[in-house]
């Protein structure tokens, strides 16, 4: 189930921060924490999971940090949502066998349909689009200094 949790919101903001403020040098998690106000206890585990899922690349060392693993236009909000959902431990109520015929045959199928539509919309929104929105909103960042990279 797609729920907007703190962890999901922080993950989206952190990846967008990396896309918007990144460049030839990696973005340090301490800088993300300072700019976005994300507690480190939320940030580090989520960043590591995003690395494991191929959304970010982690660079070790004193000049280390995080960079996008792919071009901004090839990372969608859907990618981030799926990664964070894999961290959640709460059981999805859709899979609960308890419930009425109305719930199982009408409400749950409708809910699954709505979730699928939402994921399609999230898959259509890229980091590049969000960086453009941030730039148009006048938010200071380094994204306008660099073009999207190619791998």
C-alpha positions as a Markdown table, in Angstrom:
| # | Residue | x | y | z |
|---|---|---|---|---|
| 1 | Unk | 0.0 | 0.0 | 0.0 |
| 2 | Unk | 1.3 | 3.5 | -0.8 |
| 3 | Unk | 1.3 | 5.6 | 2.3 |
| 4 | Unk | 3.1 | 8.9 | 2.7 |
| 5 | Unk | 5.3 | 8.2 | 5.8 |
| 6 | Unk | 8.1 | 10.2 | 7.2 |
| 7 | Unk | 10.6 | 7.7 | 5.9 |
| 8 | Unk | 9.2 | 8.0 | 2.4 |
| 9 | Unk | 9.0 | 11.8 | 2.5 |
| 10 | Unk | 12.5 | 12.0 | 3.8 |
| 11 | Unk | 13.8 | 9.6 | 1.1 |
| 12 | Unk | 12.2 | 11.6 | -1.7 |
| 13 | Unk | 13.6 | 14.9 | -0.2 |
| 14 | Unk | 17.1 | 13.4 | 0.2 |
| 15 | Unk | 17.3 | 12.0 | -3.3 |
| 16 | Unk | 15.9 | 15.2 | -4.7 |
| 17 | Unk | 18.5 | 17.1 | -2.7 |
| 18 | Unk | 21.3 | 14.9 | -4.2 |
| 19 | Unk | 19.9 | 15.5 | -7.7 |
| 20 | Unk | 19.5 | 19.2 | -7.2 |
| 21 | Unk | 22.7 | 19.9 | -5.3 |
| 22 | Unk | 24.9 | 17.2 | -6.8 |
| 23 | Unk | 27.5 | 17.7 | -9.4 |
| 24 | Unk | 31.0 | 16.3 | -10.0 |
| 25 | Unk | 31.4 | 15.9 | -6.2 |
| 26 | Unk | 29.2 | 13.7 | -4.1 |
| 27 | Unk | 26.7 | 15.1 | -1.7 |
| 28 | Unk | 27.4 | 14.4 | 2.0 |
| 29 | Unk | 24.7 | 13.2 | 4.2 |
| 30 | Unk | 25.5 | 15.8 | 6.8 |
| 31 | Unk | 24.8 | 18.5 | 4.1 |
| 32 | Unk | 21.5 | 16.8 | 3.3 |
| 33 | Unk | 20.6 | 16.8 | 7.0 |
| 34 | Unk | 21.5 | 20.5 | 7.3 |
| 35 | Unk | 19.6 | 21.6 | 4.2 |
| 36 | Unk | 16.5 | 19.4 | 4.6 |
| 37 | Unk | 16.3 | 19.0 | 8.4 |
| 38 | Unk | 16.1 | 15.2 | 8.1 |
| 39 | Unk | 17.3 | 13.4 | 11.3 |
| 40 | Unk | 20.3 | 11.3 | 10.6 |
| 41 | Unk | 18.6 | 8.3 | 12.2 |
| 42 | Unk | 16.1 | 8.3 | 9.3 |
| 43 | Unk | 18.5 | 9.4 | 6.6 |
| 44 | Unk | 21.4 | 6.9 | 6.7 |
| 45 | Unk | 19.5 | 3.6 | 6.6 |
| 46 | Unk | 17.3 | 5.0 | 3.8 |
| 47 | Unk | 20.3 | 6.2 | 1.8 |
| 48 | Unk | 22.0 | 2.8 | 2.2 |
| 49 | Unk | 18.8 | 1.0 | 0.9 |
| 50 | Unk | 18.7 | 3.4 | -2.1 |
| 51 | Unk | 22.3 | 2.4 | -2.8 |
| 52 | Unk | 21.4 | -1.3 | -2.6 |
| 53 | Unk | 18.5 | -0.7 | -5.1 |
| 54 | Unk | 20.7 | 1.1 | -7.6 |
| 55 | Unk | 19.2 | 4.6 | -7.2 |
| 56 | Unk | 22.2 | 6.1 | -5.5 |
| 57 | Unk | 26.0 | 5.4 | -5.5 |
| 58 | Unk | 27.8 | 5.7 | -2.1 |
| 59 | Unk | 31.3 | 7.0 | -2.2 |
| 60 | Unk | 33.5 | 6.4 | 0.8 |
| 61 | Unk | 36.2 | 8.5 | 2.3 |
| 62 | Unk | 36.7 | 12.1 | 3.4 |
| 63 | Unk | 35.4 | 13.5 | 0.2 |
| 64 | Unk | 32.7 | 10.8 | 0.0 |
| 65 | Unk | 28.9 | 11.1 | -0.1 |
| 66 | Unk | 26.2 | 10.1 | -2.4 |
| 67 | Unk | 25.5 | 10.5 | -6.1 |
| 68 | Unk | 22.7 | 9.4 | -8.4 |
| 69 | Unk | 23.4 | 6.0 | -10.0 |
| 70 | Unk | 21.5 | 7.1 | -13.1 |
| 71 | Unk | 20.6 | 10.3 | -14.9 |
| 72 | Unk | 18.0 | 12.4 | -13.2 |
| 73 | Unk | 15.6 | 11.8 | -16.1 |
| 74 | Unk | 15.9 | 8.0 | -15.5 |
| 75 | Unk | 15.0 | 8.1 | -11.8 |
| 76 | Unk | 11.3 | 8.3 | -11.0 |
| 77 | Unk | 9.4 | 8.9 | -7.8 |
| 78 | Unk | 8.1 | 5.3 | -8.3 |
| 79 | Unk | 11.6 | 4.0 | -8.0 |
| 80 | Unk | 12.0 | 5.7 | -4.6 |
| 81 | Unk | 8.6 | 4.6 | -3.4 |
| 82 | Unk | 9.2 | 1.0 | -4.2 |
| 83 | Unk | 12.6 | 1.1 | -2.4 |
| 84 | Unk | 11.2 | 2.6 | 0.8 |
| 85 | Unk | 8.2 | 0.3 | 0.7 |
| 86 | Unk | 10.6 | -2.6 | 0.8 |
| 87 | Unk | 11.8 | -1.3 | 4.2 |
| 88 | Unk | 8.4 | -1.2 | 5.8 |
| 89 | Unk | 7.5 | -3.9 | 8.2 |
| 90 | Unk | 3.8 | -3.2 | 8.6 |
| 91 | Unk | 1.4 | -5.8 | 7.1 |
| 92 | Unk | -0.6 | -4.6 | 4.1 |
| 93 | Unk | -4.3 | -4.8 | 5.1 |
| 94 | Unk | -5.2 | -5.7 | 1.5 |
| 95 | Unk | -3.7 | -9.2 | 2.1 |
| 96 | Unk | -5.6 | -9.7 | 5.4 |
| 97 | Unk | -8.0 | -12.7 | 4.9 |
| 98 | Unk | -10.5 | -11.2 | 7.3 |
| 99 | Unk | -13.3 | -9.0 | 5.9 |
| 100 | Unk | -16.6 | -9.1 | 4.2 |
| 101 | Unk | -17.6 | -10.0 | 0.7 |
| 102 | Unk | -18.0 | -6.2 | 0.0 |
| 103 | Unk | -14.5 | -5.6 | 1.2 |
| 104 | Unk | -12.9 | -8.5 | -0.7 |
| 105 | Unk | -14.9 | -8.1 | -4.0 |
| 106 | Unk | -15.5 | -4.4 | -4.2 |
| 107 | Unk | -13.4 | -2.2 | -1.9 |
| 108 | Unk | -10.1 | -4.0 | -2.1 |
| 109 | Unk | -10.1 | -4.4 | -5.9 |
| 110 | Unk | -10.9 | -0.7 | -6.2 |
| 111 | Unk | -8.1 | 0.2 | -3.7 |
| 112 | Unk | -5.6 | -2.0 | -5.7 |
| 113 | Unk | -6.7 | -0.2 | -8.9 |
| 114 | Unk | -6.2 | 3.2 | -7.3 |
| 115 | Unk | -2.8 | 2.2 | -6.1 |
| 116 | Unk | -1.8 | 1.0 | -9.5 |
| 117 | Unk | -2.9 | 4.4 | -11.0 |
| 118 | Unk | -0.9 | 6.2 | -8.3 |
| 119 | Unk | 2.2 | 4.1 | -9.0 |
| 120 | Unk | 1.9 | 4.8 | -12.8 |
| 121 | Unk | 1.7 | 8.6 | -12.0 |
| 122 | Unk | 4.7 | 8.3 | -9.6 |
| 123 | Unk | 6.6 | 6.4 | -12.3 |
| 124 | Unk | 5.9 | 9.3 | -14.7 |
| 125 | Unk | 7.5 | 11.9 | -12.4 |
| 126 | Unk | 11.3 | 12.1 | -12.7 |
| 127 | Unk | 13.9 | 13.8 | -10.6 |
| 128 | Unk | 14.7 | 15.9 | -13.6 |
| 129 | Unk | 11.1 | 17.3 | -13.5 |
| 130 | Unk | 11.3 | 17.9 | -9.8 |
| 131 | Unk | 14.7 | 19.7 | -10.2 |
| 132 | Unk | 13.1 | 21.9 | -12.9 |
| 133 | Unk | 10.2 | 22.7 | -10.5 |
| 134 | Unk | 12.6 | 23.6 | -7.7 |
| 135 | Unk | 14.6 | 25.8 | -10.0 |
| 136 | Unk | 11.4 | 27.6 | -11.3 |
| 137 | Unk | 10.4 | 28.1 | -7.6 |
| 138 | Unk | 13.6 | 30.0 | -7.0 |
| 139 | Unk | 15.1 | 27.4 | -4.6 |
| 140 | Unk | 18.8 | 27.8 | -4.4 |
| 141 | Unk | 20.8 | 24.8 | -5.6 |
| 142 | Unk | 23.6 | 23.7 | -7.8 |
| 143 | Unk | 21.4 | 21.9 | -10.3 |
| 144 | Unk | 21.5 | 24.8 | -12.7 |
| 145 | Unk | 25.3 | 24.7 | -12.8 |
| 146 | Unk | 25.5 | 21.2 | -14.2 |
| 147 | Unk | 23.7 | 19.3 | -16.9 |
| 148 | Unk | 22.4 | 15.8 | -16.3 |
| 149 | Unk | 25.2 | 13.3 | -16.7 |
| 150 | Unk | 25.4 | 10.3 | -19.0 |
| 151 | Unk | 26.5 | 6.8 | -18.0 |
